Amino acid sequence: MNIFVEENRREEFYGRNLIIADREMVEQNSEEILNAADVRNVALLVVGDPFGATTHLDLIIRAKEKKIPFQVVHNASIMNAIGCCGLQLYSFGETVSIPYWTDSWQPDSFYDKIHENRKRGLHTLCLLDIKVKEPTMESLMKRKKEYEPPRFMSVAEAAHQLLQIIDKKSESSNLAYLKETLCIGVARVGSSTQQIVSCSLREMMNVDLGKPLHSLVITGGKLHPLEEEYLNVFSIPCKSDQPIS
């Protein structure tokens, strides 16, 4: 949906003008947000919980330094909403982020964290990359503002990269996960079109969960019986030869 249509609807709902505060504004021009906040109410609306990003911590520090009073209203986040997939939250280990790879940049430091989690029998929540207002290479060279089209990593793209990693490490006798490791893909959590799919990592590479946002969970090994029952009841089983949409 057009972002400007959404903005107009929000302005009608709140009864006041809104400013789209993109990442660049929040990280580099936070003074614009705090300007005059000591004499009038200024609200920063975010997706997820406010403390899910270090940028928001920096805003609070700056507000404290300027003696500007503030109030934080907590919100749902994928960090706790992932419980919708049926896995017990206290059985999750460290959360990892999976970035988009390029031909010349293919980081895999998250692999070791997944390995440590699975050694302890813990599930891993994988946050998938979001590319919004990413400057083009040409704009960086010419110092003019031009951005790449928005991209949101899918569970299939994440699974593909994860499989590439173990292909490179195929000689190891102690891999963090296998092609047949049980994974769970979720999409648009909390919405009326929410999707939950459980299948092997290999099968996940063929799953189409539709529109963003997606997240992926790599299970920690043996599941609790209640977790198994929940997955059987609420998730859509995936067939490798028939992508799910």
N, C-alpha and C positions, 0 to 999 in steps of 0.2 A: 504494500500500500504506500502511496506517496507520503513522504515524511511531512510535507507541508499541509496536507489534508489532515493528518493526525495532529499536527501542531494546532491547527485551527479548532479542532474538536476539543483539545485540551484547554485552550484558551476560553472556549465557551463554558467548559465545565468549571474551571477555577475562577472565571470572571475577571481575569487580568492578563496582561501581556506576558508572554513567555520568551525566554532566550534559549536557543539550543546550545547547551554547553558541551561541546565536543571535547575529546581528550586533550587537544592542543590548548583549549581555553582553560580547562581545569588544572592542567599540569604546568602550563607556562604563563598563564595570565590570571592566576588566582586572585590577584589584587582587584580585578574587576568585580569578582564575586563579593569580596569583603568590603569594597568601597561603599561607604555610607551605611554599612550594616549595623553600626553602633547607634544609628538614629532611626532606622526603619527595619521592618522585617524582611529578610531575604531568605528564601528557601531554595535548597539545591536538591532536586529530585533525582534519585539514582535507581538503576536496576539492581536488584539484589540487596544485600545488607550493606549499609554505609561503611562498615569496617572491613568489608571484603577487599578493599583497595587501599594501598598505602597512601595514595594521593589524598584520600579523604582524611587520613590521620594528619597529614601535613596541614590541611586546611584548619583543623581544630587547633593545632599547635600555633598557627598564625593568629587565629582568633583569640586564643588565650594571651598571646604576646601583646595584642592590641586591646586587651581587656574588653573584647566584644562577647557578650553573653550568647550562649548557643544551647540548643536542645537537639538531641539525636533521637530519631524515631526509627527503631529497628524494623527490619523487613525480612521476609522469607528469602532464602538463598539456596542455590543448588547444593551448597555444602550440607544443608540439613534436609532439603526437599528430596534429595536423592534416595531417601528412605522409602519413597514411593515404589522403588523397584523391588522391595521386599527384603533387602539385605539389612541386617541390623547395624545401626550407625556405629555402635561401639566396636564393631568388627572391621572397621575401616582403618587403614594406616595412613601414611602421608599422602596428601593429594599431589598430583603432578599436572603439569601443563604440557600439551603436545603442540609445538609450533608447526606452521607450514614449512616444508622444506623447499629449497631452491636447488638448482644444479650445482651451485658452489657452496651451499651452507646447509648441512644436514646434521644438526645437533641431536644427540641421543642420551644426554645426561639423565633424562627421566627414567631410562631403562634400569639403571642401578637402584633407583628408589622403588621401582616396581618389584625388583628382585628382593630387596630387603623386606618389603611388605609381605611378599609371598613366602619367604623363609619363615615368617612368623604366623603364617596362616591368615593374613589380613587382606581385605579387599582394597583395591586401588581405584579411586575416583580420578578419571582423566578429564581435565578441562581442555576443551578443544579450541584451537586458535580462531580469533576473530580479527579480520582485517578491515578496518573502517577508517577512511581518510588517511590511507597510507600514501605518502608522496611518491610519484613516479621517479624513476632514475633520471629522466630528462629534466624534471622540475628541480631536482637536487643540484644538477649541474648548472642549470640556468637560473637558479634561485627565484623561480616563479612558482606559485602555488597551483599544482595540478595533482590530482589524486587518482589512484587506481580504483577500479570498481570495487564495491564492498564484496568481501568473501567471508563465508562462515564454514569452518571445517565440519564435514559430516562424519558420522561414525564409520562409514565405509572408507573414507580417506585416512582416518586415523588408523584403522585396522591395517590398511595397506602399508603405511609407514612402519607400524609395529612388526609386521611380517617381514619387511625388508631388513629390519634390524637383526632378527634371529637368523635370517638367511646369511647375513654377513658373519654371524657368530656360530654358524652351524657346526664348527669343529669343537665347540665347547661341550663338555659332558654335563654341564650344570646351567642350563638356560633358565632365565627368569620365568618364561612361559613357553608354551608350545602352540602349534597351529590349532590344536584341538582344545586348548584351554577355554573354559566356559567364560563368556563375556556377556555383558548386558548393555544394550544401547537404549538411550532414552532421548525423546525429542519433545520440545515445547511443554516441559513439565509444568503442571498446574493449570494448563489451558484445557479447553474442551476437546482439543485434538491431540492431547497427550498420547504418546506411543511408548511402549516398553517391549523390547525384543530380547530374548535370550537365545544364544547360539554359540558355536565355537568362534574363535577369532578368525579362522579361515572363512567361515560362512558369513561373518559380519562384513567382510570386504564386499559382499554382493547385496547388502541390505540398503534399501532406499527408504529412509524415514521421513522424506519430504522436507518441508521448510525448516529453517533453524528455529531455536538453538538446539544443538545436540550435545550430549555428554556420553562418555563411555566408561564402563566399570569392568575391570579385570578382577575376577573373583580370586580369593586367596587360597583356594583348594577345596577341601571338604566343606560342604554347606551344612548349616544347622537344619534339622528336619523341617522346621517352620519356614525357613528361607526357601527350601526346595518346594514345599507345598505352595507357597505364595507365588513363586515363579511359574509353577505349573498352572495355577488358576488364572493369574492376571496378565502374564506376558504372552506375546504372540510367538509361537515357535517358528524358527527360521529354517527355510529349506535353501540349500546352497544353489540349487538350479532354478529358484523362483524368488527373485527379489521381492521384498515387502514394501508396499507404498502406502 
